[in-house]
Amino acid sequence: MAVPRPLSEATTLRVGGIPGAWHIASDAQAALDALLVIRHAALTPFVLGGGSNCVVSDNPSTLGVLQLAAGEPEILSSSLGAVAVQVPAGMPWDAFVDWAVARSFQGIECLAGIPGQVGATPIQNVGAYGQEVAAVIKAVMAIDTQTDALVELCASDCDFAYRHSRFNSADTGRFMITDVHFRLHQNGEPCLAYPEVRRAALDAGACELWHVADLVRAIRRRKGMVVSPDDPDSRSAGSFFRNPIVDAVVADRIVSEFPDETVPRWDVSATGTSVKLSAAWLMERSGLYRGMELANGVRLSNKHVLALVTEDGASASGVVDAAIKVQCAVESRFGIGLVPEPVWVGFGNDAMLPAGAVRLEAH
Ligand SMILES: Cc1cc2nc3c(=O)[nH]c(=O)nc-3n(C[C@H](O)[C@H](O)[C@H](O)COP(=O)(O)OP(=O)(O)OC[C@H]3O[C@@H](n4cnc5c(N)ncnc54)[C@H](O)[C@@H]3O)c2cc1C
């Protein structure tokens, strides 16, 4: 067991107090052993990855933190242009992207620069610039904390959707992911579905996967979306709210209110009845702006209105207040409830959290 330290040192928002215990596990068996110790101490197990998609409370003394050690990808098989790769949960995600593009394995090049670990990517089905991890996940290996058995969940068992899976909905906190199996494509063309990436690739004459991954990182850096000690706007959890999916009638009403603007909207159902809107656009039309101070030490990013950013002296309760303020502004202007992306960890059951917050519960 490691000596517990403040979780603010291990989260990208840099908030979070000292947990009840802190374990580091080298493999699945060690993770299971640590789980039993955490349970014995009547603590709630919390698997901590890179800390880039969670808001940890100021007093998480009921938590037993469990971190999984990093490792290397292993190629399991390759045939007919597809390659199956098993990756340990503790490997940093961006290092895996580098590993893949260096071998001309296609499928995750536009997910370059996303912080955190491989094992967390299925949790909210990470996505960016035209790709989602669900498209290349074949299976997830995990310890099911309801039975303490090692299980293999195939992709169709994971209930993947936009920023959604069973791991951040019905089964939050139930599975400790130990490895992820990916199916990548050998020598595939880079994905240029996203206009900004396509333009950058055309300008740079980029047709190699590694080059596109680097262009994506450059685009992300300009938006404060690559964690760096040199960029105060990257002290965040990335995009803090999901893009809301609304009824087409609601989207049409908003479009008609803004006849001089192209309102960003994407049809997400075959019948055209559900539409995804841009949370950032809604926020900016609700009186919120880049750099706006929302609570003590918590503001919106200067580079991207969708990111909540902390400064020295910020607290988790300040993040809660800031997120609620954003929700109220958008709700009162448009009648739309924005739902936060991060998982809320170590808050008591009676703590007031933003509407729709996914809480880590004891299992
Ligand atoms: C600057 C910045 C940019 C970002 N950009 C994007 C983006 O473009 N697209 C996107 O989708 N996300 C983005 N994110 C969010 C975040 O990086 C991803 O969600 C990432 O996958 C979180 O990984 P993590 O290891 O940091 O998870 P953590 O924050 O450590 O954990 C998040 C949740 O996952 C659980 N978890 C972590 N590892 C495991 C495991 N092995 N088993 C079971 N549960 C686990 C935790 O318990 C917690 O509930 C961004 C974040 C930042 C700070």
The ligand as an SDF file (V2000), in Angstrom:
LIG
                    3D

 53 58  0  0  0  0  0  0  0  0999 V2000
   -7.2470   18.4020  -21.5730 C   0  0  0  0  0  0  0  0  0  0  0  0
   -8.2170   17.2610  -21.7010 C   0  0  0  0  0  0  0  0  0  0  0  0
   -8.7010   16.9120  -22.9360 C   0  0  0  0  0  0  0  0  0  0  0  0
   -9.6060   15.8300  -23.0760 C   0  0  0  0  0  0  0  0  0  0  0  0
  -10.0700   15.5150  -24.3070 N   0  0  0  0  0  0  0  0  0  0  0  0
  -10.9580   14.5080  -24.4520 C   0  0  0  0  0  0  0  0  0  0  0  0
  -11.4640   14.1600  -25.7450 C   0  0  0  0  0  0  0  0  0  0  0  0
  -11.0910   14.7300  -26.7660 O   0  0  0  0  0  0  0  0  0  0  0  0
  -12.3710   13.1420  -25.8240 N   0  0  0  0  0  0  0  0  0  0  0  0
  -12.7920   12.4530  -24.7210 C   0  0  0  0  0  0  0  0  0  0  0  0
  -13.6190   11.5490  -24.8700 O   0  0  0  0  0  0  0  0  0  0  0  0
  -12.3150   12.7560  -23.4940 N   0  0  0  0  0  0  0  0  0  0  0  0
  -11.4160   13.7540  -23.3310 C   0  0  0  0  0  0  0  0  0  0  0  0
  -10.9500   14.0830  -22.0900 N   0  0  0  0  0  0  0  0  0  0  0  0
  -11.4360   13.3330  -20.9190 C   0  0  0  0  0  0  0  0  0  0  0  0
  -10.4830   12.2150  -20.4670 C   0  0  0  0  0  0  0  0  0  0  0  0
   -9.1850   12.4460  -20.8910 O   0  0  0  0  0  0  0  0  0  0  0  0
  -10.9200   10.8500  -20.9670 C   0  0  0  0  0  0  0  0  0  0  0  0
  -12.2250   10.5510  -20.5560 O   0  0  0  0  0  0  0  0  0  0  0  0
   -9.9810    9.7330  -20.4500 C   0  0  0  0  0  0  0  0  0  0  0  0
  -10.3130    8.4970  -21.0200 O   0  0  0  0  0  0  0  0  0  0  0  0
   -9.9890    9.6030  -18.9280 C   0  0  0  0  0  0  0  0  0  0  0  0
   -8.9150    8.7490  -18.5830 O   0  0  0  0  0  0  0  0  0  0  0  0
   -8.2650    8.7260  -17.1470 P   0  0  0  0  0  0  0  0  0  0  0  0
   -7.3280    7.5730  -17.1300 O   0  0  0  0  0  0  0  0  0  0  0  0
   -7.6830   10.0490  -16.8350 O   0  0  0  0  0  0  0  0  0  0  0  0
   -9.5330    8.4470  -16.2320 O   0  0  0  0  0  0  0  0  0  0  0  0
   -9.7840    8.9140  -14.7300 P   0  0  0  0  0  0  0  0  0  0  0  0
  -10.1340   10.3680  -14.7160 O   0  0  0  0  0  0  0  0  0  0  0  0
   -8.6830    8.4910  -13.8500 O   0  0  0  0  0  0  0  0  0  0  0  0
  -11.1020    8.0890  -14.3890 O   0  0  0  0  0  0  0  0  0  0  0  0
  -12.3450    8.4090  -14.9980 C   0  0  0  0  0  0  0  0  0  0  0  0
  -13.3530    7.3350  -14.6100 C   0  0  0  0  0  0  0  0  0  0  0  0
  -12.9450    6.0980  -15.1920 O   0  0  0  0  0  0  0  0  0  0  0  0
  -12.7550    5.1280  -14.1750 C   0  0  0  0  0  0  0  0  0  0  0  0
  -11.5950    4.2910  -14.5370 N   0  0  0  0  0  0  0  0  0  0  0  0
  -10.3730    4.7030  -14.9210 C   0  0  0  0  0  0  0  0  0  0  0  0
   -9.6030    3.6240  -15.1930 N   0  0  0  0  0  0  0  0  0  0  0  0
  -10.3690    2.5280  -14.9710 C   0  0  0  0  0  0  0  0  0  0  0  0
  -10.1410    1.1280  -15.0490 C   0  0  0  0  0  0  0  0  0  0  0  0
   -8.9790    0.6100  -15.4260 N   0  0  0  0  0  0  0  0  0  0  0  0
  -11.1610    0.2970  -14.7080 N   0  0  0  0  0  0  0  0  0  0  0  0
  -12.3590    0.7790  -14.3200 C   0  0  0  0  0  0  0  0  0  0  0  0
  -12.6230    2.1060  -14.2180 N   0  0  0  0  0  0  0  0  0  0  0  0
  -11.6420    2.9590  -14.5450 C   0  0  0  0  0  0  0  0  0  0  0  0
  -12.4980    5.9040  -12.9010 C   0  0  0  0  0  0  0  0  0  0  0  0
  -12.7990    5.1210  -11.7690 O   0  0  0  0  0  0  0  0  0  0  0  0
  -13.4230    7.0890  -13.1020 C   0  0  0  0  0  0  0  0  0  0  0  0
  -14.7320    6.7260  -12.7690 O   0  0  0  0  0  0  0  0  0  0  0  0
  -10.0450   15.1400  -21.9250 C   0  0  0  0  0  0  0  0  0  0  0  0
   -9.5290   15.5070  -20.6620 C   0  0  0  0  0  0  0  0  0  0  0  0
   -8.6360   16.5550  -20.5520 C   0  0  0  0  0  0  0  0  0  0  0  0
   -8.1030   16.9410  -19.2000 C   0  0  0  0  0  0  0  0  0  0  0  0
  1  2  1  0
  2  3  1  0
  2 52  2  0
  3  4  2  0
  4  5  1  0
  4 50  1  0
  5  6  2  0
  6  7  1  0
  6 13  1  0
  7  8  2  0
  7  9  1  0
  9 10  1  0
 10 11  2  0
 10 12  1  0
 12 13  2  0
 13 14  1  0
 14 15  1  0
 14 50  1  0
 15 16  1  0
 16 17  1  0
 16 18  1  0
 18 19  1  0
 18 20  1  0
 20 21  1  0
 20 22  1  0
 22 23  1  0
 23 24  1  0
 24 25  2  0
 24 26  1  0
 24 27  1  0
 27 28  1  0
 28 29  2  0
 28 30  1  0
 28 31  1  0
 31 32  1  0
 32 33  1  0
 33 34  1  0
 33 48  1  0
 34 35  1  0
 35 36  1  0
 35 46  1  0
 36 37  1  0
 36 45  1  0
 37 38  2  0
 38 39  1  0
 39 40  1  0
 39 45  2  0
 40 41  1  0
 40 42  2  0
 42 43  1  0
 43 44  2  0
 44 45  1  0
 46 47  1  0
 46 48  1  0
 48 49  1  0
 50 51  2  0
 51 52  1  0
 52 53  1  0
M  END
$$$$
